[in-house]
Amino acid sequence: MKYITLSIPLLIITGNVFAQEDIPGSSDHQVISRFEGSQILRYSDKEFESFTYPLSSEMENFNTLAETKSEEGRLVSIEYITGQGVSATQVFRTYYKQLEDAGFKIIFSCQKKDCGSMPMHFTRNYLFNSSSKLGNVMTGQGGSYLVAQGVKDDQAYIVSLVVGEERQNVSRYRLDIVEIEELDVDKVNVESMESTLSKEGRFVLEGILFEFNKAELLPESNEALSLIAEFLKENPTKKIMIVGHTDNVGDHEFNLNLSEKRANAVVNELIESYSISNDRILAMGVGMASPVSTNETDEGRAKNRRVEIVLR
Protein backbone atom coordinates (compact mmCIF):
# COMPACT_ATOMS: atom_id res chain seq x y z
CA MET A 1 0.00 0.00 0.00
CA LYS A 2 1.28 3.49 -0.84
CA TYR A 3 0.78 6.29 1.66
CA ILE A 4 0.70 10.04 1.27
CA THR A 5 3.12 11.93 3.51
CA LEU A 6 1.61 14.67 5.64
CA SER A 7 2.97 18.11 4.97
CA ILE A 8 1.11 20.10 7.66
CA PRO A 9 -0.11 19.39 11.19
CA LEU A 10 -3.53 17.74 11.25
CA LEU A 11 -5.88 19.23 13.81
CA ILE A 12 -9.60 19.92 13.85
CA ILE A 13 -9.84 21.52 17.27
CA THR A 14 -9.44 25.29 17.52
CA GLY A 15 -9.92 25.83 21.23
CA ASN A 16 -9.88 24.12 24.61
CA VAL A 17 -13.46 24.76 25.73
CA PHE A 18 -15.91 21.88 25.25
CA ALA A 19 -19.61 21.54 25.95
CA GLN A 20 -19.09 18.95 28.70
CA GLU A 21 -16.31 16.99 30.34
CA ASP A 22 -14.84 13.99 28.54
CA ILE A 23 -14.97 10.55 30.12
CA PRO A 24 -12.03 9.92 32.49
CA GLY A 25 -8.84 8.63 30.90
CA SER A 26 -9.74 9.78 27.39
CA SER A 27 -8.01 12.22 25.08
CA ASP A 28 -7.90 13.29 21.46
CA HIS A 29 -5.50 11.49 19.15
CA GLN A 30 -2.21 13.29 18.51
CA VAL A 31 -2.74 13.20 14.73
CA ILE A 32 -6.41 14.14 14.33
CA SER A 33 -8.53 15.80 16.95
CA ARG A 34 -12.20 16.54 17.57
CA PHE A 35 -14.65 18.84 15.86
CA GLU A 36 -14.66 21.95 18.04
CA GLY A 37 -17.14 21.76 20.91
CA SER A 38 -17.42 17.95 20.90
CA GLN A 39 -17.35 15.70 23.98
CA ILE A 40 -15.75 12.25 24.24
CA LEU A 41 -18.34 9.63 25.20
CA ARG A 42 -16.34 6.42 24.67
CA TYR A 43 -12.64 5.77 24.37
CA SER A 44 -10.40 2.79 23.72
CA ASP A 45 -6.62 2.60 23.17
CA LYS A 46 -5.29 -0.86 22.23
CA GLU A 47 -1.57 -1.44 21.80
CA PHE A 48 -2.09 -3.91 18.95
CA GLU A 49 -5.36 -4.79 17.22
CA SER A 50 -6.79 -5.56 13.79
CA PHE A 51 -9.21 -3.04 12.27
CA THR A 52 -11.47 -3.88 9.32
CA TYR A 53 -13.01 -1.06 7.29
CA PRO A 54 -15.28 -0.83 4.21
CA LEU A 55 -14.09 0.02 0.72
CA SER A 56 -17.62 0.33 -0.68
CA SER A 57 -21.18 0.76 0.55
CA GLU A 58 -22.21 -2.67 -0.69
CA MET A 59 -23.34 -5.33 1.80
CA GLU A 60 -23.26 -9.12 1.34
CA ASN A 61 -26.02 -9.40 3.94
CA PHE A 62 -27.22 -7.51 7.01
CA ASN A 63 -24.05 -8.35 8.94
CA THR A 64 -21.28 -8.52 6.35
CA LEU A 65 -19.60 -5.83 4.29
CA ALA A 66 -19.02 -6.82 0.66
CA GLU A 67 -15.61 -5.22 0.24
CA THR A 68 -13.21 -4.66 3.13
CA LYS A 69 -9.57 -4.26 4.06
CA SER A 70 -7.86 -4.83 7.39
CA GLU A 71 -4.84 -3.18 8.99
CA GLU A 72 -3.07 -3.86 12.29
CA GLY A 73 -1.29 -1.77 14.86
CA ARG A 74 -2.12 0.54 17.72
CA LEU A 75 -5.86 1.25 17.48
CA VAL A 76 -7.39 4.31 19.11
CA SER A 77 -11.20 4.48 18.96
CA ILE A 78 -13.04 7.61 20.11
CA GLU A 79 -16.79 8.29 20.08
CA TYR A 80 -17.87 11.93 20.25
CA ILE A 81 -21.06 13.97 20.48
CA THR A 82 -21.09 17.52 19.12
CA GLY A 83 -22.56 20.63 20.65
CA GLN A 84 -25.84 22.17 19.50
CA GLY A 85 -26.15 23.39 15.93
CA VAL A 86 -23.69 20.98 14.30
CA SER A 87 -24.95 18.81 11.45
CA ALA A 88 -23.49 15.48 10.37
CA THR A 89 -22.75 17.01 6.97
CA GLN A 90 -20.72 19.73 8.63
CA VAL A 91 -18.65 17.21 10.59
CA PHE A 92 -18.14 15.00 7.52
CA ARG A 93 -17.04 17.80 5.22
CA THR A 94 -14.73 19.33 7.82
CA TYR A 95 -12.87 16.08 8.38
CA TYR A 96 -12.78 15.35 4.66
CA LYS A 97 -11.15 18.72 3.91
CA GLN A 98 -8.77 18.59 6.88
CA LEU A 99 -7.56 15.13 5.90
CA GLU A 100 -7.04 16.13 2.26
CA ASP A 101 -5.31 19.37 3.24
CA ALA A 102 -2.96 17.35 5.45
CA GLY A 103 -1.96 15.14 2.52
CA PHE A 104 -4.08 12.11 3.37
CA LYS A 105 -5.62 10.14 0.53
CA ILE A 106 -9.36 9.45 0.83
CA ILE A 107 -9.69 5.72 0.10
CA PHE A 108 -13.49 5.65 0.18
CA SER A 109 -16.29 7.97 1.21
CA CYS A 110 -20.06 8.23 0.93
CA GLN A 111 -22.77 10.47 2.35
CA LYS A 112 -26.22 9.52 3.61
CA LYS A 113 -28.36 8.02 0.82
CA ASP A 114 -25.26 7.06 -1.19
CA CYS A 115 -24.11 4.98 1.80
CA GLY A 116 -27.45 3.23 2.22
CA SER A 117 -27.53 1.14 5.39
CA MET A 118 -23.79 0.38 5.37
CA PRO A 119 -22.76 2.86 8.13
CA MET A 120 -25.35 1.40 10.52
CA HIS A 121 -24.25 -2.21 9.95
CA PHE A 122 -20.56 -1.25 9.99
CA THR A 123 -21.02 0.52 13.33
CA ARG A 124 -22.98 -2.30 14.92
CA ASN A 125 -20.99 -5.26 13.60
CA TYR A 126 -17.44 -4.05 13.06
CA LEU A 127 -16.73 -1.32 15.60
CA PHE A 128 -15.73 -2.58 19.05
CA ASN A 129 -17.15 -0.68 22.03
CA SER A 130 -19.57 1.44 20.00
CA SER A 131 -22.75 2.64 21.68
CA SER A 132 -26.22 1.67 20.49
CA LYS A 133 -26.98 5.38 20.13
CA LEU A 134 -24.20 5.76 17.60
CA GLY A 135 -25.70 2.96 15.50
CA ASN A 136 -29.17 4.43 15.86
CA VAL A 137 -28.20 7.75 14.25
CA MET A 138 -27.11 5.82 11.15
CA THR A 139 -30.56 4.27 10.53
CA GLY A 140 -32.72 5.29 7.60
CA GLN A 141 -29.70 6.05 5.42
CA GLY A 142 -28.66 8.72 7.90
CA GLY A 143 -24.99 7.79 8.19
CA SER A 144 -21.96 9.08 6.33
CA TYR A 145 -18.54 7.46 6.15
CA LEU A 146 -14.99 8.07 5.04
CA VAL A 147 -11.66 6.31 5.39
CA ALA A 148 -8.29 7.86 4.61
CA GLN A 149 -4.63 6.83 4.64
CA GLY A 150 -1.51 8.87 5.14
CA VAL A 151 1.88 9.20 6.78
CA LYS A 152 3.00 11.66 9.43
CA ASP A 153 6.49 11.68 10.96
CA ASP A 154 7.29 8.41 9.15
CA GLN A 155 4.29 6.63 10.73
CA ALA A 156 1.58 5.21 8.45
CA TYR A 157 -2.04 5.76 9.55
CA ILE A 158 -5.54 4.71 8.63
CA VAL A 159 -8.29 7.12 9.77
CA SER A 160 -11.93 6.00 9.75
CA LEU A 161 -14.89 8.32 10.41
CA VAL A 162 -18.56 7.40 10.72
CA VAL A 163 -21.07 10.16 11.55
CA GLY A 164 -24.81 10.61 11.88
CA GLU A 165 -27.21 13.30 13.11
CA GLU A 166 -29.14 12.69 16.31
CA ARG A 167 -31.53 15.58 16.90
CA GLN A 168 -31.72 19.35 16.56
CA ASN A 169 -28.39 19.47 14.76
CA VAL A 170 -26.52 17.42 17.34
CA SER A 171 -24.30 14.79 15.75
CA ARG A 172 -22.57 11.65 16.95
CA TYR A 173 -19.40 10.45 15.29
CA ARG A 174 -16.57 8.00 15.81
CA LEU A 175 -12.93 8.13 14.83
CA ASP A 176 -10.82 4.99 14.56
CA ILE A 177 -7.12 5.66 14.03
CA VAL A 178 -4.76 2.79 13.24
CA GLU A 179 -1.03 3.34 13.62
CA ILE A 180 -0.01 0.59 11.21
CA GLU A 181 2.75 -1.69 12.42
CA GLU A 182 3.88 -5.29 12.56
CA LEU A 183 3.18 -7.43 15.62
CA ASP A 184 6.13 -7.44 18.01
CA VAL A 185 6.56 -11.18 18.34
CA ASP A 186 9.33 -10.69 20.88
CA LYS A 187 6.58 -10.00 23.41
CA VAL A 188 5.11 -13.44 22.70
CA ASN A 189 7.94 -15.92 22.26
CA VAL A 190 8.50 -19.65 22.56
CA GLU A 191 9.68 -19.29 26.15
CA SER A 192 6.50 -17.50 27.25
CA MET A 193 4.39 -20.05 25.36
CA GLU A 194 6.17 -22.96 27.07
CA SER A 195 5.77 -21.35 30.48
CA THR A 196 2.04 -20.69 30.07
CA LEU A 197 1.33 -24.13 28.64
CA SER A 198 3.23 -25.75 31.51
CA LYS A 199 1.25 -23.83 34.12
CA GLU A 200 -2.20 -23.65 32.51
CA GLY A 201 -2.23 -26.31 29.80
CA ARG A 202 -3.46 -23.82 27.22
CA PHE A 203 -2.20 -20.69 25.50
CA VAL A 204 -4.14 -17.96 23.69
CA LEU A 205 -1.98 -16.67 20.87
CA GLU A 206 -2.82 -13.17 19.67
CA GLY A 207 -2.37 -12.49 15.99
CA ILE A 208 -4.24 -15.37 14.35
CA LEU A 209 -6.77 -13.44 12.27
CA PHE A 210 -9.55 -14.45 9.89
CA GLU A 211 -11.85 -12.84 7.38
CA PHE A 212 -15.05 -11.69 9.08
CA ASN A 213 -17.39 -14.66 9.69
CA LYS A 214 -15.13 -16.87 7.54
CA ALA A 215 -12.38 -19.46 8.06
CA GLU A 216 -9.90 -17.78 5.71
CA LEU A 217 -6.66 -16.86 7.45
CA LEU A 218 -5.43 -13.33 6.87
CA PRO A 219 -1.77 -12.83 5.82
CA GLU A 220 -1.20 -10.99 9.10
CA SER A 221 -1.43 -14.39 10.86
CA ASN A 222 1.90 -15.59 9.50
CA GLU A 223 4.03 -14.42 12.43
CA ALA A 224 1.75 -16.11 14.96
CA LEU A 225 1.73 -19.31 12.91
CA SER A 226 5.53 -19.21 12.71
CA LEU A 227 5.67 -19.01 16.49
CA ILE A 228 3.51 -22.14 16.87
CA ALA A 229 5.73 -23.97 14.39
CA GLU A 230 8.86 -22.85 16.22
CA PHE A 231 7.45 -24.10 19.53
CA LEU A 232 6.64 -27.51 18.02
CA LYS A 233 10.07 -27.85 16.42
CA GLU A 234 11.82 -26.97 19.68
CA ASN A 235 9.61 -29.44 21.56
CA PRO A 236 9.52 -32.50 19.25
CA THR A 237 7.76 -34.78 21.77
CA LYS A 238 4.83 -32.47 22.45
CA LYS A 239 1.45 -32.71 20.75
CA ILE A 240 -1.19 -30.00 20.73
CA MET A 241 -4.79 -29.26 19.90
CA ILE A 242 -5.75 -26.11 17.99
CA VAL A 243 -9.08 -25.07 19.51
CA GLY A 244 -11.34 -22.52 17.84
CA HIS A 245 -13.71 -20.35 19.90
CA THR A 246 -16.43 -17.82 19.00
CA ASP A 247 -18.62 -15.34 20.83
CA ASN A 248 -22.36 -15.99 21.29
CA VAL A 249 -23.57 -13.77 18.44
CA GLY A 250 -25.56 -15.71 15.87
CA ASP A 251 -26.72 -19.28 15.51
CA HIS A 252 -25.14 -21.96 17.72
CA GLU A 253 -24.58 -24.43 14.87
CA PHE A 254 -23.04 -21.76 12.66
CA ASN A 255 -20.62 -20.73 15.42
CA LEU A 256 -19.71 -24.33 16.17
CA ASN A 257 -18.98 -25.04 12.51
CA LEU A 258 -17.08 -21.78 12.10
CA SER A 259 -14.86 -22.49 15.11
CA GLU A 260 -14.05 -25.96 13.80
CA LYS A 261 -13.30 -24.68 10.28
CA ARG A 262 -10.99 -22.00 11.70
CA ALA A 263 -9.13 -24.54 13.82
CA ASN A 264 -8.74 -26.76 10.75
CA ALA A 265 -7.46 -23.80 8.72
CA VAL A 266 -4.69 -23.25 11.28
CA VAL A 267 -3.80 -26.96 11.35
CA ASN A 268 -3.73 -27.20 7.55
CA GLU A 269 -1.50 -24.13 7.29
CA LEU A 270 0.94 -25.55 9.85
CA ILE A 271 1.10 -28.83 7.94
CA GLU A 272 1.36 -27.37 4.45
CA SER A 273 3.51 -24.28 5.01
CA TYR A 274 5.58 -25.20 8.08
CA SER A 275 6.03 -28.98 7.57
CA ILE A 276 4.51 -29.93 10.93
CA SER A 277 3.54 -33.61 11.12
CA ASN A 278 -0.23 -34.06 11.12
CA ASP A 279 -0.06 -36.54 14.00
CA ARG A 280 1.13 -33.75 16.33
CA ILE A 281 -1.73 -31.30 15.81
CA LEU A 282 -5.46 -31.86 16.14
CA ALA A 283 -8.20 -29.36 15.27
CA MET A 284 -11.25 -28.85 17.46
CA GLY A 285 -14.02 -26.26 17.48
CA VAL A 286 -16.15 -25.53 20.53
CA GLY A 287 -18.08 -22.50 19.31
CA MET A 288 -19.38 -20.34 22.12
CA ALA A 289 -19.11 -23.04 24.81
CA SER A 290 -16.01 -21.79 26.62
CA PRO A 291 -15.96 -17.99 27.01
CA VAL A 292 -13.15 -16.24 28.85
CA SER A 293 -15.12 -13.00 29.24
CA THR A 294 -18.66 -11.65 29.16
CA ASN A 295 -20.56 -11.69 25.88
CA GLU A 296 -22.49 -8.60 26.97
CA THR A 297 -19.87 -6.14 25.68
CA ASP A 298 -17.93 -5.71 22.43
CA GLU A 299 -14.62 -6.02 24.25
CA GLY A 300 -15.74 -9.22 25.98
CA ARG A 301 -16.93 -10.77 22.73
CA ALA A 302 -13.61 -9.86 21.09
CA LYS A 303 -11.76 -11.82 23.78
CA ASN A 304 -14.05 -14.81 23.29
CA ARG A 305 -13.30 -14.97 19.55
CA ARG A 306 -9.96 -16.71 19.74
CA VAL A 307 -7.76 -19.64 18.82
CA GLU A 308 -6.08 -21.52 21.66
CA ILE A 309 -3.22 -24.01 21.81
CA VAL A 310 -3.98 -26.87 24.24
CA LEU A 311 -1.49 -29.56 25.25
CA ARG A 312 -2.58 -33.13 24.53
TIMARBA-289804 format. One record per residue (C-alpha): z negated, y negated, x. Coordinates in steps of 0.05 Angstrom, whole numbers, padded with zeros to 5 digits, always signed. Layout:
ZYX;...
END
This chain:
+00000+00000+00000;+00017-00070+00026;-00033-00126+00016;-00025-00201+00014;-00070-00239+00062;-00113-00293+00032;-00099-00362+00059;-00153-00402+00022;-00224-00388-00002;-00225-00355-00071;-00276-00385-00118;-00277-00398-00192;-00345-00430-00197;-00350-00506-00189;-00425-00517-00198;-00492-00482-00198;-00515-00495-00269;-00505-00438-00318;-00519-00431-00392;-00574-00379-00382;-00607-00340-00326;-00571-00280-00297;-00602-00211-00299;-00650-00198-00241;-00618-00173-00177;-00548-00196-00195;-00502-00244-00160;-00429-00266-00158;-00383-00230-00110;-00370-00266-00044;-00295-00264-00055;-00287-00283-00128;-00339-00316-00171;-00351-00331-00244;-00317-00377-00293;-00361-00439-00293;-00418-00435-00343;-00418-00359-00348;-00480-00314-00347;-00485-00245-00315;-00504-00193-00367;-00493-00128-00327;-00487-00115-00253;-00474-00056-00208;-00463-00052-00132;-00445+00017-00106;-00436+00029-00031;-00379+00078-00042;-00344+00096-00107;-00276+00111-00136;-00245+00061-00184;-00186+00078-00229;-00146+00021-00260;-00084+00017-00306;-00014+00000-00282;+00014-00007-00352;-00011-00015-00424;+00014+00053-00444;-00036+00107-00467;-00027+00182-00465;-00079+00188-00520;-00140+00150-00544;-00179+00167-00481;-00127+00170-00426;-00086+00117-00392;-00013+00136-00380;-00005+00104-00312;-00063+00093-00264;-00081+00085-00191;-00148+00097-00157;-00180+00064-00097;-00246+00077-00061;-00297+00035-00026;-00354-00011-00042;-00350-00025-00117;-00382-00086-00148;-00379-00090-00224;-00402-00152-00261;-00402-00166-00336;-00405-00239-00357;-00410-00279-00421;-00382-00350-00422;-00413-00413-00451;-00390-00443-00517;-00319-00468-00523;-00286-00420-00474;-00229-00376-00499;-00207-00310-00470;-00139-00340-00455;-00173-00395-00414;-00212-00344-00373;-00150-00300-00363;-00104-00356-00341;-00156-00387-00295;-00168-00322-00257;-00093-00307-00256;-00078-00374-00223;-00138-00372-00175;-00118-00303-00151;-00045-00323-00141;-00065-00387-00106;-00109-00347-00059;-00050-00303-00039;-00067-00242-00082;-00011-00203-00112;-00017-00189-00187;-00002-00114-00194;-00004-00113-00270;-00024-00159-00326;-00019-00165-00401;-00047-00209-00455;-00072-00190-00524;-00016-00160-00567;+00024-00141-00505;-00036-00100-00482;-00044-00065-00549;-00108-00023-00551;-00107-00008-00476;-00163-00057-00455;-00210-00028-00507;-00199+00044-00485;-00200+00025-00411;-00267-00010-00420;-00298+00046-00460;-00272+00105-00420;-00261+00081-00349;-00312+00026-00335;-00381+00052-00315;-00441+00014-00343;-00400-00029-00391;-00434-00053-00455;-00410-00033-00524;-00403-00108-00540;-00352-00115-00484;-00310-00059-00514;-00317-00089-00583;-00285-00155-00564;-00223-00116-00542;-00211-00085-00611;-00152-00106-00654;-00108-00121-00594;-00158-00174-00573;-00164-00156-00500;-00127-00182-00439;-00123-00149-00371;-00101-00161-00300;-00108-00126-00233;-00092-00157-00166;-00093-00137-00093;-00103-00177-00030;-00136-00184+00038;-00189-00233+00060;-00219-00234+00130;-00183-00168+00146;-00215-00133+00086;-00169-00104+00032;-00191-00115-00041;-00173-00094-00111;-00195-00142-00166;-00195-00120-00239;-00208-00166-00298;-00214-00148-00371;-00231-00203-00421;-00238-00212-00496;-00262-00266-00544;-00326-00254-00583;-00338-00312-00631;-00331-00387-00634;-00295-00389-00568;-00347-00348-00530;-00315-00296-00486;-00339-00233-00451;-00306-00209-00388;-00316-00160-00331;-00297-00163-00259;-00291-00100-00216;-00281-00113-00142;-00265-00056-00095;-00272-00067-00021;-00224-00012+00000;-00248+00034+00055;-00251+00106+00078;-00312+00149+00064;-00360+00149+00123;-00367+00224+00131;-00418+00214+00187;-00468+00200+00132;-00454+00269+00102;-00445+00318+00159;-00451+00393+00170;-00523+00386+00194;-00545+00350+00130;-00507+00401+00088;-00541+00459+00123;-00610+00427+00115;-00601+00414+00041;-00573+00483+00027;-00630+00515+00065;-00682+00477+00025;-00650+00473-00044;-00596+00526-00045;-00544+00476-00069;-00510+00414-00044;-00474+00359-00083;-00417+00333-00040;-00393+00263-00056;-00320+00250-00047;-00287+00307-00085;-00245+00269-00135;-00198+00289-00191;-00148+00257-00237;-00182+00234-00301;-00194+00293-00348;-00151+00337-00303;-00161+00389-00248;-00114+00356-00198;-00149+00337-00133;-00137+00267-00109;-00116+00257-00035;-00182+00220-00024;-00217+00288-00029;-00190+00312+00038;-00249+00288+00081;-00299+00322+00035;-00258+00386+00035;-00254+00384+00111;-00330+00380+00113;-00337+00443+00070;-00288+00479+00115;-00324+00457+00177;-00391+00482+00149;-00360+00550+00133;-00328+00557+00201;-00394+00539+00236;-00431+00589+00192;-00385+00650+00190;-00435+00696+00155;-00449+00649+00097;-00415+00654+00029;-00415+00600-00024;-00398+00585-00096;-00360+00522-00115;-00390+00501-00182;-00357+00450-00227;-00398+00407-00274;-00380+00356-00329;-00417+00307-00372;-00426+00320-00447;-00369+00275-00471;-00317+00314-00511;-00310+00386-00534;-00354+00439-00503;-00297+00489-00492;-00253+00435-00461;-00308+00415-00412;-00323+00487-00394;-00250+00501-00380;-00242+00436-00342;-00302+00450-00297;-00276+00519-00281;-00206+00494-00266;-00234+00440-00220;-00276+00491-00183;-00215+00535-00175;-00174+00476-00149;-00226+00465-00094;-00227+00539-00076;-00151+00544-00075;-00146+00483-00030;-00197+00511+00019;-00159+00577+00022;-00089+00547+00027;-00100+00486+00070;-00162+00504+00112;-00151+00580+00121;-00219+00599+00090;-00222+00672+00071;-00222+00681-00005;-00280+00731-00001;-00327+00675+00023;-00316+00626-00035;-00323+00637-00109;-00305+00587-00164;-00349+00577-00225;-00350+00525-00280;-00411+00511-00323;-00386+00450-00362;-00442+00407-00388;-00496+00461-00382;-00532+00436-00320;-00540+00360-00319;-00577+00325-00263;-00585+00260-00302;-00583+00233-00373;-00518+00234-00411;-00539+00172-00450;-00514+00123-00397;-00449+00114-00359;-00485+00120-00292;-00520+00184-00315;-00455+00215-00339;-00422+00197-00272;-00476+00236-00235;-00466+00296-00281;-00391+00299-00266;-00395+00334-00199;-00376+00393-00155;-00433+00430-00122;-00436+00480-00064;-00485+00537-00080;-00505+00591-00030;-00491+00663-00052;
END
